[in-house]
């Protein structure tokens, strides 16, 4: 327990891209998201300077396709998930001027369906995760008005369930990850009235189990990644005081690998950059000292988001 | 990425094996991508791709490749049997991939894509799903897919409902099955009854099913969540309705109208007794609904009086975001001539007489309501009233107040909306059934508590049921005395002890019950009526009536519909983090929020909607003490693409940029505050004060000192 091992985690993140073991290879297709998780974590810990920004930007741009979308890695197909991650990385590094915002917007606009939902790519998988990607990405590019926002929101609203939560598609079971996507989509579009804050807030605070960790839905195991999905949703709807913050902090800190760095889904499991990001992002939302504040909807450091929307600080 | 044990670094042997595995995967991948980029779709290439997907079903590009291959096949092949054969092969590839990773989105979507073509057996899909859901009954990809197949097959809702019954009977703790049941049931009821209310029969069966679950394992949450939903389907609230208005039904306003300044000074009845207020633009008419609605306008709300001009009234939604709000306001501008001084004019209001007011869920607000009040107008030349704070600031401290003596002989009004529904939409049959259900379920909870004394779920549900029962007996007449308040408060105290992790949730509910108790009945509320001793120029030497709910450990505001008449409110020395809902108080002039837990200026967002606010005390809060701002998205700003405020947050070139400057703008711009107290907040430094003074040009007093 005890402290957050910032140095160890920094070393872990820097080492991730060099790894050639099987588990790393299996995640190559989502490297764009991996890079976003790693870089944002570094910034939250104040260690982004360790990174060669030009190298990162150049690799990101290599993943852009003619259609305007970005792929998870060089040579892979474009997808809305990795388009968002790419834009988030460029926003973080303050390099949004390297891309053609209109082109990317057009790609996303092309993915909106008749009913307001969004496909992940040309092959048509529909999921509220993609609604979030579209809204978040376009908002960062200051082009949210390019899509039919009203329809996008009413589609997301149609995924509301009996417990106040949201699923992947209408009728889909409530899941903290999907809830984060839907609540953030509402937040970014100024449509939070669609959330029953008391009902959903209560369902979310009931994700805290005896160990102090959070699960993603009833009767499931606690997992550090829900420290983000649940916590950010609760923050956006002003109900974060409904969980025991101290117990959650302790749980996250217990999931660290203090020897080699990195954070795992639960104590003593294998670490990865995904859980490292969500653990540290969660600690930031819990106001752990020494971490920069993170925006709960854009999932980027607050200073980055404020710079995007309120202009350069002097 | 999930559920794998941490390996020690000294495990050399397995490391070698791992590197070999990695190299194998690498070579497969390299070959696959070559095929993909060169558009090679031979049998061998497809087999290689299948091998790759078996090892790693999450490589989404590999699934795309298969679809491209099929597309190419469909261009050249037209024979049905041959196509079906190829597609069956695709389904086999998916099945193998799913066995490796039952939650692979790519695999499920590929299967859906193939099935959508219409060549494959849907019965086989159901069989496969039965198998997979047996292996993992909580797999939501599988449940989603089942919904897709059922839809394609045009299965009957009743059959799908039976499937959920089967899964629930296999294991009561299957939240996914309960969820799917709720979705199917909602769909069935919507088709049968147009979505609003269910009938006794269907619901009784549901309650029985849940009861079995609850008695099997009291601490299993799935049944309780479903139970809560069932209750919500029928119990409280008793349908959306108009909760309150200002002026309230049956009240009388005595108005002194100043012809020169066009100001109205109005005397009106409140639970205090008579109070008065000055309105400069018109008499506000406030409607407060039980839930957010849109579409309140001159066609859906008719306001008729001999006194009013014929022009259409413009209704404003009082909410942070655009169109939907619980509170709506318009201004009644009285004519300067054409009335006889001393005469009483009635104003008749009919809400939702015509369709057009819509709820959040898209349904019509179907509760037409009529109310009226009367205006007694006099012209006057001068009458000094609440002032402009010229001489001395308002004194907030407790020693400046004394309890307000109520003249019992004057019978200050009891606030109520009255039995107003035009078409008697209160359904007697409905109410009886609701009462029966509540009584029965309360009994169930009490039985469970005898078996399991400390069951958090039973206690929480019992508390909710008792609250519901109290609200039901409220009916539509006088807000009756609550019968269960003390028991409910005790239950929440128990819950804080049994389930300390969620203490703040229970404390918030406690606050709501307390406020409900306070505002239910004039006797209760009178305890909180105070007189200010006439210091401060708002009063001009008069004694002013305050509602003071200070020091009650309130962490949450509620029952604000009962307080629409309040002009001076003291909710200091509480535990408020948010003042959500306060925007309903459209007559508020003075507000004391000192000694609370407000953490950001943005938490003051609701105040921006209160145009009458002149004096605000937010001293000794926590503004600037926290790095996390949880009200960041609750009010319009560039962050949530609200076009109105985009202009608001642009800055002058010479303006100092503070981290919180946009927050100050959101909270204060457009307010005509004359007095502000902010001492005792970490954010309160020189720069902040300068920005505040700039944003509030009408400010006269900052922390008790004159601004000029």
Interface residues (C-beta under 8 A of the other chain):
Chain A: X20 X21 X22 X24 X25 X26 X27 X28 X29 X30 X71 X72 X75 X76 X77 X79 X121 X123 X124 X125 X127 X139 X144 X145 X149 X161 X162 X163 X167 X168 X169 X171 X172 X173 X174 X175 X187 X188 X189 X190 X191 X192 X193 X194 X201 X202 X203 X205 X206 X208 X212 X217 X218 X219 X220 X223 X235 X236 X238 X240 X241 X242 X243 X244 X247 X257 X260 X264 X265 X266 X268 X269 X270 X271 X272 X274 X275 X284 X285 X287 X293 X295 X296 X297 X302 X305 X306 X309 X310 X311 X312 X313 X314
Chain B: X1 X2 X3 X4 X5 X6 X7 X9 X15 X18 X19 X21 X22 X25 X26 X29 X33 X37 X56 X58 X59 X60 X61 X63 X64 X67 X105 X109 X112 X113 X138 X140 X143 X144 X147 X173 X175 X176 X179 X180 X182 X183 X186 X220 X221 X222 X225 X226 X228 X229 X292 X319 X321 X322 X324 X360 X500 X501 X502 X503 X504 X505 X508 X577 X578 X580 X626 X627 X628 X629 X630 X631 X632 X633 X634 X636 X637 X638 X639 X640 X641 X642 X649 X651 X656 X657 X659 X661 X662
